């Protein structure tokens, strides 16, 4: 390979991986800024959470359509347009002065961000030769592991030193540079964007997809805050989601030119891969959601400290990605990596579930390191296997479905965690309160000690000191109940990995696929 080709490929790697990281960072970066945003805009925390929900809904609607949109408009055209749309929407989010203005532009940002995952992955794969394609998976996997972790860290740093609009406008210089590099270095494939003649657009499929998947995402994102099926909104949208998804599946399986070719799921490898990817999305996004809440609510860390505590362990997974990619490029089977990755994630859940309230950020280093290593060992083979055995024309669909399933898995996991935490917290608090009643010698002794301490420190009267002691004791009980609840949640995540673990041994790997997981025909198509 000539120097110019190596240079161009390096630029494409930097551009596509950066774009994928930018998209994934924006999923979680606003989480740490909700309080400041709500205060600035004069709305409640529940209202401002629409900023998260709108982005997630737009993302999960557009991602499965990326293959169709790239084919219709041309992959490079669609990619560059999406980059510009994402960057412009980021600017408009940062300059928004009202809640619904911000929610609208956040939705537009999610539409633009959808291409920054699936299309980036396809462009990156086409930049590598057949035997080096697993290395492309490794590089792309670095972004998938790093993005969700960087979000809270960058968000925490920005909020410690600036105001919330910078959470969005920080994307602008990255987006501008990535757009320019995409225009200059991303090559058009032969015939790209010239398929419109005789191209029947599946409008009904698009509508059913938007209604079904959009409603499902809303239910998953907002179910806990709206008390699930006690809410009329959730009841209606659950029904809409069921009708939309079932109608979408029926439509896509019965017409010749579907917007999303679901027939590819008849491929056994891809079908199993989607199951694993769902669980990986659940584990990745839910653990990134639960750990920061535990660190801040129970361990007393700031948002920035929480984000920084995630980085050293995550670096292990990022470093391992290209190493695993090189091993797979040399012909290693992906199955042992998937097996080991699942085992490591299961161990992470049970190790995390064994800490105590005195734990510091470094007590979580090894569990988080096992999580990062497990994710890297599972994620890379799954990225690769998403297209293994498919025809070249079906690669965009396979990649898009894989990314959509990961996002839905994450949304399902966070919704499950929210519901589980609410129920378990109430149960644990009730269990702890059983022994905190007057007449219990241990309780009476602890209460008297706290009352005397309050009186000596504050000079308060006995009754006031007693009230303060009860309040302090309630705080301690709630803190312990939350700790026990979050540790239970880590174990629950592990149970999902344990449930699907036996399916790993049903993956069939052809010899040719081991050497070319991303598929030989992709190169044929590129030439």
N, C-alpha and C positions, 0 to 999 in steps of 0.2 A: 504493500500500500504506500502510495506516494505521500510526501510530507503534507501537501495541500489537502489530500483526502483525510489524512489523520487529523489535521487541524480542524477541518470542517466537521468531522465526527465528534471531536472534543467539544466544539461549540454547541453542537446539537445535544450532546449529553448534558452539558451545563444548563442549556436552555430548557429542555424538557423536564429534567429532574427538578430544577428550580421552580418551574411552573406548577408541577405536581405538589411540591412542598408548599408553595404559596396557597394553592387551593385547600390543602389539608390544614394548614395553619389557621386559615380563616374560619374553619369549622369550629375551632375551640378557643381562638384568641379572645373572643368577646366574653367568654364565660366569666373571667376574672374582673371584667369591667362593668357588669350589669348594675351594681349598686351606684357607681359614679354616673353612669349613663341615665339611670332612672332619676337620680337627684337633679341632674342637669336639665333633663327634659320635663321634669315635674310629673312623672308617672310612677306607677307602682312597679315592683319587681316582677309581678305576674305579667303586667303589660309589656315591659321591656323584653321579656323572654320571647316575644314574637320576633325579635331580631334574630334569634337562633332558629326558631321554627321556620320562618320564611325562607332562609337560606337553605335549610335542610330539605324542605319540600321542593324548591326549585332544582336543587342538585339531583335528587332522586328521580325527578321527572325527566330531566334532560339527559342524564347519563346513558340510559338504555337506547336513546335516540341518536347518540353520537355517530354510530356507524352509518345510519341512513343519511343524516345531515352531511357527513363528510363525503359520502358517495354522491349526493345530489348537488352540493355546491362546490365540491372539490376539497380534499382534505386540508391542503395548505390554506385555501381561502377561509374555510370554516375555522381553522385553528387560529389564524391571525385575527379574524373578526372577533372570536371569543376572547382572545387576549385583550383586544382593544376594549371590548364591552366590559370585561372584568375590571380593567384599570379605570375606565371612566366611571363605572358604578362605585368603585372604591372611593374615588374623589367625591362623588355626590353623597355617599354615605357620611363621609367626614364633614361635609358642609350642611348636612340636614339640621333643621331647627325644630322639627316636630317628630313625634313618634311614628306616625303612619307614613310620613315622607321617608324616614329612615328605613322602615319595614319594607316599603316599596323598592327602594334602591338596593336593599339587601337581597330581595328576591331576584332583581335583575343581576346582581353580582353572582348569585348562585347559578343563574342560567349561563352566564359567561364562564363560570368556574367549572361547569360540567365537562367541557372539552379539555380542560387542563389536566384531567386524569387519563381518560381513555385514549384520546387522540395523542397525547404526549407519549403514552406507552406504545402505541402503534408506530409513531414516527421513530421512536428510539429503537424499537426492534428492527425496523427496516434499515437502520444505519449500521447494523452489525451483520457480519457474515453468518452463515448457518451454524458453524461450529462454535462461534462466539456469542450466540444468542442468549445462552444462560447468563453470560456476564451482563448483558443488557438488563435481564431480569433482576440481577443483583443490584445494579445501579438504581433502577427504578424502585426496587424494594427499599433502598435506603431512604428515599423520599417518603414512602408510606409509613415507615417506622418513625422517622424523624419528625414529620409534619405534626401529628397530633400531640407530640411531646413538646415541640417548640412553641405551640400556640400559647399555653398558659405562661411559659417562661417569658416570651416576648411581651405578652400582654401585661404581666406583672411588672416588668421593667419599665414599660411605657407609662403605666399608671403611677409608678413611684416617682417618675421624673417629668411627666407631662400630662396632658388631658386626653380624654377618651377618643377624640377625632383622629388622633395619630394612629390608633389601632387600625384604621382603615386607610389613611393616606400614606402609611408606610409602604403600601403596595405600589404606589405610583411610579417611583423610579425603577423598581424591579420590573414592573409591567412594561414600561417604556423600553427598557433595554432588551427584555425578552422579545417584545414585538419586533424591534429592529433586527435582532439576530435571527428571528424566525423568517422574516422577509428575505434576508440575505442568504441564509444557509439551509433552510428546509427546502428540499427539492420536491417538485411536483412529479407524481407518478404518471406514466403514460396514459392518456385518455382521462385524466383526472378532471372532474367537473363537467364532462361532456356527455353525460348519460341522461340528460333531461328529456330528450326526444323519446316519446313512448314510455316515459317513466310515470307510472300511476302512483300518485301519492295516497297513502292509506290514511286519509283524514279521520275516519272513524276510529282506527287503531290509535292514532295520536290522542284523540279526545278521551277514549277509554283508558289509555295509559295515564294521562294527566289526572283524570278523575279518580281512578282506582288507586294508583300509587300515591298521588298527592293526598288523598283522604287517609290512606293507611299511615303515611308519615305524620299527618296531623294527629291522628289518634295516638300514635306512639309517643310523639313529642309532648302532647298536651293532656294526655289521659290522666296522669296523676294530679296535675294542678286543677283539673275540672272534675275530680272525683269519679273518674271512669264512667260507668254506665248509669250513674245517678244523674249525669249531665245529658240533656236533650241533644246538645251538639255532638257529643261522642256517640250517642245512639244512632243519630242520623248518619254521621260520617262513617261509622263502622258498617252500616248497611250499604252506604254508597261505595265504600272500599271493596266490600265483598262483590257487589254487582259489577263494579268497574273492572276489578282484577279478573273475575271469572269471564266477563264479556271480552276483555282484552285477550286472554289466553285463547278463547274460542275463536276470536277473529283472526289472530295471528297464525293459528294452525289451519285455517280453512281458506285463506286467500293466497294467490300465487306470489304477490309482491308485498309482504308484510313490512311494517316499519321496523319491527324487531323480529328476526327470524328465530322463533322459539323452538323450531325443529332441531336446532343444534343441540338442545338438551337431550336429544336421543342418543348423543354420544356419551358413552358410559363414563369416560374420563372427565368430561366437562360436568356431567351431572353430579358426580361425587365431589368434584372440585368446588361446585357452588355450595354444597352442604358444608364442606370444611371452611370455605371462605366466609360463610355466614357466621360460623362459630368464632373464627379468627376476628372478624369485625366486632362481634359481641365482646370478645376478650380484650381486644386492643382498646376500643373506645370506652368500654365500661370501666376498665381498670384505670384509664387516664381520667375518667370522671370521678371515680370513688376515691382514689388515693389523694388528690388535692383537697377534697372535702374533708377527709380524715385528717390530713396534715394541718389544715387551718382550723377546723372546728375542735379537734381533740388535742393535737400536739402543739398548737399555738404558733404555727409558722405563718409568715407573711406570704402573699401570692408569689413574690419574687423568690423567696427562700424555697417555696414549694416547687416552683419550676426548676430552679437550679439543682434541687435534690434529685430531680429526674434525669438530668443530663448525663452525669457520669455513667450510670448504668445503661442508658440508651445508647451511649457511644459504643458500647461493646457490641450491641446488635448492628449498628451502622457499619462498624469495622468488619463484622463477620459477613455481611451481605456479599461483597465482591469476592471474598475468599470462598464462600459456598458456591457462588456463580462460577468461579474458576474450576472448582472440583466437578461441578455438573457439566461444564464445557468439555472436560476431559473424559466424560462418559459415565460418571457416577450416577447411579439410580437415585431418583428423588425420594423413594419410599423411606429409606433409613433416616433421611433428614426430617421428613414429616413425622415419623414415629418418635424420634428424639425430641423434636420441637413440642409435640403434644405432651410428652412426659415432663419436660421442663416447665411448661405452663401449668400443668397440674401441680407440680411441686411448688411453684411460685404461689399458687392460691393457698395451699396449706401452710407454707412458711409464713406468708403474710397474715394468715389467720391466727398465728401464734404469738404475736407481739403483745406488749402491755402498754398501759397509759404513760409509762415513763420513757417510752421509746423516743429516740431522736431521729433526725433525718438519715444518719448513717446506719441506723439499725435496719432500715429498709433497703440498703444498698444491694445486698445479695439477693433478696427476693426480686427486686426490680431488675437486677442483672440477669437472673434466670428468665424473667419475663421477656426481656429484650432479646436474649439469645434464642429463646423458644420461638418468639415471633419471627425472627430472621430465618430460622431453620425451616419453619412451616411456610412462611409467606412467599419466599422466593420460588420454591417448587410449585406452589399453587399459581403464582403469576405465570410461570412457564407452562404449566399444564392446562391453563385456561384455553390455550390455542392448540395444544398437542392433539393431533389426529383430525383436526378440522380442515376443511377445504379453504384455500386462500381467501375466497370471497366471504367466508364466514368468520375470519379473524376479528374484524371490528365488532361483530355481534358478540363473540365469545369474550373479548376483552371488556366490552361495555357491560355485559351481564355480570361478569365477575366483580367489576367495580360497584355496580348497583347493589349486588347482594351484600358486599362488604359494608356499604353505607346503611342498608336496611338492618343488617345484623347489629351494627353499632347503635342505631336508633332503638331497636328492640331491646338491646342490652341495657341501655340507659333508662328506658321506660320501666323495664323489669326491676332494675336496681332501685329506682325511685319508689316504686310500689312496695318492694320488699323491705326497703329501709323504713318506710313509714310503719309497716306492720310489725317488723321485728323490734323497732325502737319502743313501740307501745308495750310489747310483750316483755322486753327486757326491763323496762322501767317499772312495770307492774311487779315483776319478780323481785327487783331490788327493794321496792317499797314495802314488801311483806314484812321485812325485819326492822323497818324504820318506824316503829310505833312506840309511844311512851309505855313504859313498863318493861321493855326489853333492856336488861342491864347494860349490854354493850352500847345500845343506842343512847340510853340516858347518860352514860359516862361520856360518850363522844359529844353529845349535845351540851352538857355542862361545861366541858372543856372549851368548846367553841364559844359559849356565852361568856365565860370568864375572860377569854381572850379578847372578845369584842369590847367588853366593858373596859378592860385595861388599855386597849389600843385607842379606842375612840371616845371613851368617857361617857358612853351611852348608858341610859338607865336600863334596869334589868329587862323590862318588857321589850324595849327597843332592841336591845342586844339579842334577845331571844328570837325576835322576828328576823333580824339579820342573820342569825345562825341557821334558822330554818331555810332562809333563802340561799345561803351558801351551801347548805347540805343538799338542797334540791339541785343546785348547779353541779355539784360533784356527782350526784346520782345520774343526772342527765348526760354528763360527760362520759361516765362509765357505760351507760346504756348505748350511747352512740358508738363508743369504741367497740363494744361487743357486736353491735349491729353491722358495722363496716367490716369487721373481721368475718362475720357470717357471710357477707356479700362476696368477699374474696373466695371463700370456700364454695359458694354457689356457682361462681364463674368456673371453677375447676370441675364441677360436676357436669357442666355442658361439654367440656373437653373429654371427660371420661366417657360420656354417653356416646359420642361419635367416634371415639378412638378405634373401636373394632373395625369400622368401615375402611380404615387406612389399608388394611390387608386385602381389600377387594379391588384396589387400584391395579390395573394391568398396564404395564409399561412395555411397549414394543422396543426392540433393540434400536430401531431407527429413531424413535422418539427420545431415547436417552441421549443420543448424539445430537438431536435437533429438536429440543422441546418446543421451540417456537414455530417450527415447521419450515420444511424445505421449500414448499411451494410459495411462501411469501417472497423469497428471493427471486423465484421464477417470475412472479407477477411484477416485481420491481424492475426486472429487466425486459 
